[in-house]
């Protein structure tokens, strides 16, 4: 693959996001992260996928089809959002392990919510981004993990539902900005369903995306710059990845199909979202 730069297309200018990244909570993040090894050695290439599967895995052959699609995309790490029942979730995790994604971090599900889970070929362990103060506890829709070898930190996330309170959504985004400030000097990626269209100049939460790029994070923009079609005919870019300065983007793209299966864009798709594929080093 040919290296491509990760520009900040679509984020444009705008008012700054005023988040107290140097607050006591931010200092607590830094204190926690100081205990985690960080490698300065040559890092291997790896492929990360993020996919919001939502309700679509429930019933029928959808879980098996999702596994088939993921196998065809050959990931090293997957960050998924799903709403499976406990029994179906156990089977799904076993299938992921069968793909070689045996290192799994899947917190106890919160009822009626989308659950973030991370599965990897690389050994990953739970992260330590949790401050002593209640307001800086990791939101339930975010999951921080890291490789003990120090080659990568992953912060997987799913934005709160649009039906959530505005204050709840803003609190989660402000937590993300504080966490990003602590992770910036590590090899790290922030990845998942941000539920913010990068092309929407007035979209709720766009100021937080701009804050990340202004702070030096690289937006892993798909090389063709395009969004993806949804079942109702709209186009969008709601799933994103941001790389810290020491991580090199090799390629990024939205996968709309895999293994002959349609991932998004039609009523019969496996999801209403595509898979965001990011190759990095």
GULUM-903200 format. One record per residue (C-alpha): residue number from 1; x, y, z. Coordinates in Angstrom, 1 decimal. Layout:
<nodes>
<n:NUM	xx:X	yy:Y	zz:Z>
...
</nodes>
This chain:
<nodes>
<n:1	xx:0.0	yy:0.0	zz:0.0>
<n:2	xx:1.1	yy:3.5	zz:-0.7>
<n:3	xx:1.4	yy:5.8	zz:2.3>
<n:4	xx:-1.2	yy:8.6	zz:2.4>
<n:5	xx:-1.4	yy:11.6	zz:4.6>
<n:6	xx:-4.2	yy:12.0	zz:7.1>
<n:7	xx:-5.5	yy:15.5	zz:6.5>
<n:8	xx:-8.3	yy:17.2	zz:8.3>
<n:9	xx:-10.7	yy:17.4	zz:5.3>
<n:10	xx:-14.2	yy:18.4	zz:6.2>
<n:11	xx:-13.5	yy:19.8	zz:9.6>
<n:12	xx:-12.9	yy:23.4	zz:8.5>
<n:13	xx:-12.6	yy:26.3	zz:10.8>
<n:14	xx:-14.9	yy:27.3	zz:13.6>
<n:15	xx:-15.0	yy:28.3	zz:17.3>
<n:16	xx:-12.6	yy:26.4	zz:19.5>
<n:17	xx:-13.9	yy:23.7	zz:21.9>
<n:18	xx:-13.2	yy:25.0	zz:25.4>
<n:19	xx:-12.5	yy:22.0	zz:27.4>
<n:20	xx:-10.3	yy:22.1	zz:30.6>
<n:21	xx:-7.7	yy:19.6	zz:29.4>
<n:22	xx:-5.3	yy:20.8	zz:32.1>
<n:23	xx:-7.9	yy:20.2	zz:34.8>
<n:24	xx:-7.1	yy:18.0	zz:37.8>
<n:25	xx:-8.9	yy:15.2	zz:35.8>
<n:26	xx:-6.4	yy:15.6	zz:33.0>
<n:27	xx:-3.5	yy:15.4	zz:35.4>
<n:28	xx:-5.0	yy:12.2	zz:36.9>
<n:29	xx:-5.2	yy:10.7	zz:33.4>
<n:30	xx:-1.5	yy:11.4	zz:32.9>
<n:31	xx:-0.6	yy:9.9	zz:36.2>
<n:32	xx:-2.4	yy:6.7	zz:35.3>
<n:33	xx:-0.8	yy:6.5	zz:31.9>
<n:34	xx:2.7	yy:7.0	zz:33.3>
<n:35	xx:2.5	yy:3.5	zz:34.7>
<n:36	xx:2.0	yy:1.9	zz:31.3>
<n:37	xx:5.0	yy:0.9	zz:29.1>
<n:38	xx:5.5	yy:2.8	zz:25.9>
<n:39	xx:7.6	yy:1.4	zz:23.0>
<n:40	xx:9.9	yy:3.6	zz:21.0>
<n:41	xx:10.9	yy:0.6	zz:18.8>
<n:42	xx:9.8	yy:0.0	zz:15.2>
<n:43	xx:6.1	yy:-0.8	zz:15.2>
<n:44	xx:4.6	yy:-3.4	zz:12.9>
<n:45	xx:1.9	yy:-2.6	zz:10.4>
<n:46	xx:-1.6	yy:-3.5	zz:11.6>
<n:47	xx:-5.2	yy:-3.2	zz:10.5>
<n:48	xx:-7.9	yy:-1.9	zz:12.7>
<n:49	xx:-11.7	yy:-2.1	zz:11.9>
<n:50	xx:-14.5	yy:-0.3	zz:13.6>
<n:51	xx:-18.1	yy:-1.3	zz:12.9>
<n:52	xx:-21.4	yy:-0.3	zz:14.5>
<n:53	xx:-23.6	yy:-3.3	zz:14.2>
<n:54	xx:-26.4	yy:-2.0	zz:16.3>
<n:55	xx:-29.5	yy:-4.2	zz:16.5>
<n:56	xx:-28.8	yy:-6.0	zz:13.2>
<n:57	xx:-27.1	yy:-9.0	zz:14.8>
<n:58	xx:-30.3	yy:-10.1	zz:16.5>
<n:59	xx:-32.0	yy:-13.1	zz:14.9>
<n:60	xx:-31.4	yy:-15.0	zz:11.7>
<n:61	xx:-28.0	yy:-15.6	zz:10.3>
<n:62	xx:-26.7	yy:-12.0	zz:10.8>
<n:63	xx:-24.0	yy:-13.0	zz:13.4>
<n:64	xx:-22.6	yy:-15.6	zz:11.1>
<n:65	xx:-22.6	yy:-13.2	zz:8.2>
<n:66	xx:-20.9	yy:-10.6	zz:10.2>
<n:67	xx:-18.2	yy:-13.0	zz:11.1>
<n:68	xx:-17.8	yy:-14.0	zz:7.5>
<n:69	xx:-17.4	yy:-10.3	zz:6.5>
<n:70	xx:-14.9	yy:-9.7	zz:9.2>
<n:71	xx:-12.8	yy:-12.7	zz:8.2>
<n:72	xx:-12.6	yy:-11.4	zz:4.6>
<n:73	xx:-11.3	yy:-8.0	zz:5.8>
<n:74	xx:-8.5	yy:-9.7	zz:7.8>
<n:75	xx:-8.3	yy:-7.4	zz:10.8>
<n:76	xx:-5.7	yy:-7.4	zz:13.6>
<n:77	xx:-7.9	yy:-5.5	zz:16.0>
<n:78	xx:-11.7	yy:-4.9	zz:15.8>
<n:79	xx:-13.7	yy:-2.3	zz:17.7>
<n:80	xx:-17.4	yy:-3.2	zz:17.5>
<n:81	xx:-20.7	yy:-1.9	zz:18.8>
<n:82	xx:-23.5	yy:-4.4	zz:19.2>
<n:83	xx:-26.7	yy:-5.2	zz:21.1>
<n:84	xx:-26.6	yy:-9.0	zz:21.4>
<n:85	xx:-28.3	yy:-11.0	zz:24.1>
<n:86	xx:-25.9	yy:-12.6	zz:26.6>
<n:87	xx:-26.1	yy:-16.1	zz:25.0>
<n:88	xx:-25.7	yy:-14.8	zz:21.4>
<n:89	xx:-22.9	yy:-12.5	zz:22.5>
<n:90	xx:-20.9	yy:-15.4	zz:24.0>
<n:91	xx:-21.3	yy:-17.3	zz:20.7>
<n:92	xx:-20.2	yy:-14.2	zz:18.7>
<n:93	xx:-17.1	yy:-13.8	zz:20.9>
<n:94	xx:-16.2	yy:-17.4	zz:20.3>
<n:95	xx:-16.5	yy:-16.9	zz:16.6>
<n:96	xx:-14.2	yy:-13.9	zz:16.8>
<n:97	xx:-11.7	yy:-16.0	zz:18.6>
<n:98	xx:-11.9	yy:-18.5	zz:15.8>
<n:99	xx:-10.7	yy:-15.7	zz:13.5>
<n:100	xx:-7.6	yy:-15.3	zz:15.7>
<n:101	xx:-9.1	yy:-12.4	zz:17.6>
<n:102	xx:-8.7	yy:-14.2	zz:20.8>
<n:103	xx:-7.7	yy:-11.3	zz:23.1>
<n:104	xx:-11.1	yy:-9.8	zz:23.9>
<n:105	xx:-12.3	yy:-7.0	zz:26.2>
<n:106	xx:-16.0	yy:-7.0	zz:26.4>
<n:107	xx:-17.3	yy:-5.2	zz:29.5>
<n:108	xx:-20.6	yy:-6.3	zz:31.1>
<n:109	xx:-23.4	yy:-4.9	zz:28.9>
<n:110	xx:-25.5	yy:-2.0	zz:30.1>
<n:111	xx:-29.2	yy:-2.8	zz:29.4>
<n:112	xx:-30.8	yy:-1.1	zz:26.4>
<n:113	xx:-27.4	yy:0.3	zz:25.2>
<n:114	xx:-25.0	yy:-0.4	zz:22.5>
<n:115	xx:-21.9	yy:-2.2	zz:23.8>
<n:116	xx:-18.3	yy:-1.5	zz:22.8>
<n:117	xx:-16.1	yy:-4.6	zz:22.6>
<n:118	xx:-12.6	yy:-4.9	zz:21.3>
<n:119	xx:-11.1	yy:-8.1	zz:20.0>
<n:120	xx:-7.5	yy:-8.5	zz:18.9>
<n:121	xx:-4.7	yy:-10.8	zz:17.6>
<n:122	xx:-2.3	yy:-8.7	zz:19.6>
<n:123	xx:-2.4	yy:-9.1	zz:23.4>
<n:124	xx:-4.4	yy:-6.2	zz:24.9>
<n:125	xx:-5.3	yy:-5.5	zz:28.5>
<n:126	xx:-7.8	yy:-3.0	zz:30.1>
<n:127	xx:-6.5	yy:0.5	zz:30.2>
<n:128	xx:-6.2	yy:2.8	zz:33.2>
<n:129	xx:-8.0	yy:5.9	zz:32.0>
<n:130	xx:-10.0	yy:6.3	zz:35.1>
<n:131	xx:-9.6	yy:9.2	zz:37.5>
<n:132	xx:-10.5	yy:9.3	zz:41.1>
<n:133	xx:-13.1	yy:12.0	zz:40.6>
<n:134	xx:-16.6	yy:10.8	zz:39.5>
<n:135	xx:-16.9	yy:13.2	zz:36.6>
<n:136	xx:-13.7	yy:11.8	zz:35.1>
<n:137	xx:-14.7	yy:8.1	zz:35.3>
<n:138	xx:-14.6	yy:6.4	zz:31.9>
<n:139	xx:-18.1	yy:6.7	zz:30.3>
<n:140	xx:-19.8	yy:3.4	zz:29.7>
<n:141	xx:-19.7	yy:3.9	zz:26.0>
<n:142	xx:-15.9	yy:4.1	zz:25.8>
<n:143	xx:-13.3	yy:1.5	zz:26.3>
<n:144	xx:-9.6	yy:2.1	zz:26.7>
<n:145	xx:-7.1	yy:-0.8	zz:26.2>
<n:146	xx:-3.4	yy:-1.0	zz:25.5>
<n:147	xx:-0.8	yy:-3.5	zz:24.4>
<n:148	xx:1.6	yy:-4.4	zz:27.3>
<n:149	xx:4.4	yy:-4.3	zz:24.7>
<n:150	xx:3.7	yy:-0.6	zz:24.4>
<n:151	xx:3.1	yy:-0.5	zz:20.7>
<n:152	xx:-0.5	yy:0.9	zz:20.8>
<n:153	xx:-3.3	yy:2.3	zz:23.0>
<n:154	xx:-6.8	yy:2.0	zz:21.6>
<n:155	xx:-9.7	yy:4.1	zz:22.8>
<n:156	xx:-12.8	yy:2.6	zz:21.3>
<n:157	xx:-16.1	yy:4.5	zz:21.5>
<n:158	xx:-19.7	yy:4.8	zz:20.6>
<n:159	xx:-21.3	yy:8.2	zz:20.9>
<n:160	xx:-24.4	yy:8.4	zz:23.2>
<n:161	xx:-27.7	yy:7.9	zz:21.4>
<n:162	xx:-29.3	yy:11.0	zz:19.8>
<n:163	xx:-32.1	yy:10.6	zz:22.4>
<n:164	xx:-29.6	yy:11.1	zz:25.2>
<n:165	xx:-29.6	yy:14.4	zz:27.0>
<n:166	xx:-27.5	yy:17.1	zz:25.4>
<n:167	xx:-25.5	yy:17.5	zz:28.7>
<n:168	xx:-24.8	yy:13.7	zz:28.7>
<n:169	xx:-23.5	yy:13.8	zz:25.1>
<n:170	xx:-21.4	yy:16.9	zz:25.8>
<n:171	xx:-19.9	yy:15.4	zz:29.0>
<n:172	xx:-18.8	yy:12.3	zz:27.1>
<n:173	xx:-17.2	yy:14.4	zz:24.3>
<n:174	xx:-15.4	yy:16.6	zz:26.9>
<n:175	xx:-14.1	yy:13.4	zz:28.6>
<n:176	xx:-12.8	yy:12.3	zz:25.2>
<n:177	xx:-10.9	yy:15.5	zz:24.7>
<n:178	xx:-9.3	yy:15.2	zz:28.2>
<n:179	xx:-8.4	yy:11.6	zz:27.5>
<n:180	xx:-6.9	yy:12.6	zz:24.1>
<n:181	xx:-4.7	yy:15.2	zz:25.7>
<n:182	xx:-3.2	yy:12.5	zz:28.0>
<n:183	xx:-2.8	yy:9.9	zz:25.1>
<n:184	xx:-1.4	yy:12.3	zz:22.6>
<n:185	xx:2.3	yy:11.5	zz:23.4>
<n:186	xx:1.7	yy:7.8	zz:23.2>
<n:187	xx:1.2	yy:5.6	zz:20.2>
<n:188	xx:-2.6	yy:5.8	zz:20.3>
<n:189	xx:-5.8	yy:5.7	zz:18.2>
<n:190	xx:-9.2	yy:7.1	zz:19.0>
<n:191	xx:-11.7	yy:5.1	zz:16.9>
<n:192	xx:-15.4	yy:4.3	zz:16.6>
<n:193	xx:-18.8	yy:5.8	zz:16.2>
<n:194	xx:-18.5	yy:9.5	zz:16.9>
<n:195	xx:-22.0	yy:10.2	zz:15.5>
<n:196	xx:-20.6	yy:13.5	zz:14.1>
<n:197	xx:-20.5	yy:14.1	zz:10.4>
<n:198	xx:-17.1	yy:15.6	zz:9.6>
<n:199	xx:-18.7	yy:17.5	zz:6.7>
<n:200	xx:-21.4	yy:19.1	zz:8.8>
<n:201	xx:-20.2	yy:22.6	zz:9.6>
<n:202	xx:-22.8	yy:23.0	zz:12.3>
<n:203	xx:-23.2	yy:19.5	zz:13.4>
<n:204	xx:-23.4	yy:18.9	zz:17.1>
<n:205	xx:-20.0	yy:17.8	zz:18.4>
<n:206	xx:-18.0	yy:19.1	zz:15.4>
<n:207	xx:-16.1	yy:21.4	zz:17.7>
<n:208	xx:-14.7	yy:18.4	zz:19.5>
<n:209	xx:-13.4	yy:16.9	zz:16.3>
<n:210	xx:-11.8	yy:20.2	zz:15.4>
<n:211	xx:-10.2	yy:20.3	zz:18.9>
<n:212	xx:-8.6	yy:16.9	zz:18.3>
<n:213	xx:-7.0	yy:18.0	zz:14.9>
<n:214	xx:-6.0	yy:21.4	zz:16.3>
<n:215	xx:-4.2	yy:19.5	zz:19.1>
<n:216	xx:-2.2	yy:17.5	zz:16.7>
<n:217	xx:-4.3	yy:14.3	zz:16.2>
<n:218	xx:-4.4	yy:13.1	zz:12.6>
<n:219	xx:-7.9	yy:12.4	zz:11.2>
<n:220	xx:-7.6	yy:9.1	zz:9.3>
<n:221	xx:-9.6	yy:10.4	zz:6.4>
<n:222	xx:-10.5	yy:7.7	zz:3.8>
<n:223	xx:-8.2	yy:8.1	zz:0.8>
<n:224	xx:-11.1	yy:8.9	zz:-1.6>
<n:225	xx:-12.5	yy:11.5	zz:0.7>
<n:226	xx:-16.0	yy:10.1	zz:0.2>
<n:227	xx:-18.7	yy:9.2	zz:2.7>
<n:228	xx:-21.0	yy:6.2	zz:2.4>
<n:229	xx:-24.6	yy:5.6	zz:1.4>
<n:230	xx:-27.2	yy:4.7	zz:4.0>
<n:231	xx:-30.4	yy:2.7	zz:3.5>
<n:232	xx:-32.5	yy:6.0	zz:3.2>
<n:233	xx:-30.2	yy:7.3	zz:0.5>
<n:234	xx:-28.2	yy:9.8	zz:2.6>
<n:235	xx:-24.4	yy:10.0	zz:2.6>
<n:236	xx:-22.4	yy:10.4	zz:5.8>
<n:237	xx:-19.2	yy:10.0	zz:7.7>
<n:238	xx:-20.1	yy:9.3	zz:11.3>
<n:239	xx:-17.4	yy:6.7	zz:12.1>
<n:240	xx:-13.9	yy:8.1	zz:12.5>
<n:241	xx:-10.3	yy:7.3	zz:13.6>
<n:242	xx:-7.8	yy:9.8	zz:15.0>
<n:243	xx:-4.1	yy:8.9	zz:15.2>
<n:244	xx:-1.6	yy:10.4	zz:17.7>
<n:245	xx:1.4	yy:12.1	zz:16.0>
<n:246	xx:3.7	yy:9.0	zz:16.4>
<n:247	xx:1.3	yy:6.7	zz:14.5>
<n:248	xx:1.6	yy:6.6	zz:10.7>
<n:249	xx:-1.5	yy:6.1	zz:8.6>
<n:250	xx:-1.0	yy:3.8	zz:5.6>
<n:251	xx:-4.5	yy:3.7	zz:4.3>
<n:252	xx:-8.1	yy:4.3	zz:5.4>
<n:253	xx:-11.4	yy:3.4	zz:3.7>
<n:254	xx:-15.1	yy:2.6	zz:4.3>
<n:255	xx:-15.8	yy:-1.0	zz:3.3>
<n:256	xx:-19.3	yy:-1.2	zz:1.9>
<n:257	xx:-19.1	yy:-5.0	zz:1.1>
<n:258	xx:-17.0	yy:-8.0	zz:2.0>
<n:259	xx:-17.2	yy:-11.7	zz:1.1>
<n:260	xx:-20.1	yy:-11.0	zz:-1.2>
<n:261	xx:-22.1	yy:-9.5	zz:1.6>
<n:262	xx:-23.5	yy:-6.0	zz:1.6>
<n:263	xx:-22.4	yy:-4.2	zz:4.8>
<n:264	xx:-24.5	yy:-1.0	zz:4.5>
<n:265	xx:-26.5	yy:1.1	zz:2.0>
<n:266	xx:-29.6	yy:-1.2	zz:1.5>
<n:267	xx:-32.5	yy:-2.4	zz:3.7>
<n:268	xx:-31.0	yy:-5.9	zz:3.6>
<n:269	xx:-27.5	yy:-4.8	zz:4.6>
<n:270	xx:-25.9	yy:-6.3	zz:7.7>
<n:271	xx:-25.8	yy:-2.8	zz:9.3>
<n:272	xx:-26.7	yy:0.8	zz:8.6>
<n:273	xx:-23.0	yy:1.6	zz:8.9>
<n:274	xx:-20.0	yy:0.5	zz:6.9>
<n:275	xx:-16.8	yy:-0.9	zz:8.3>
<n:276	xx:-14.1	yy:1.8	zz:8.7>
<n:277	xx:-10.8	yy:0.1	zz:7.8>
<n:278	xx:-7.6	yy:1.8	zz:9.0>
<n:279	xx:-4.1	yy:0.4	zz:8.2>
<n:280	xx:-1.4	yy:1.9	zz:10.3>
<n:281	xx:2.2	yy:1.6	zz:11.5>
</nodes>
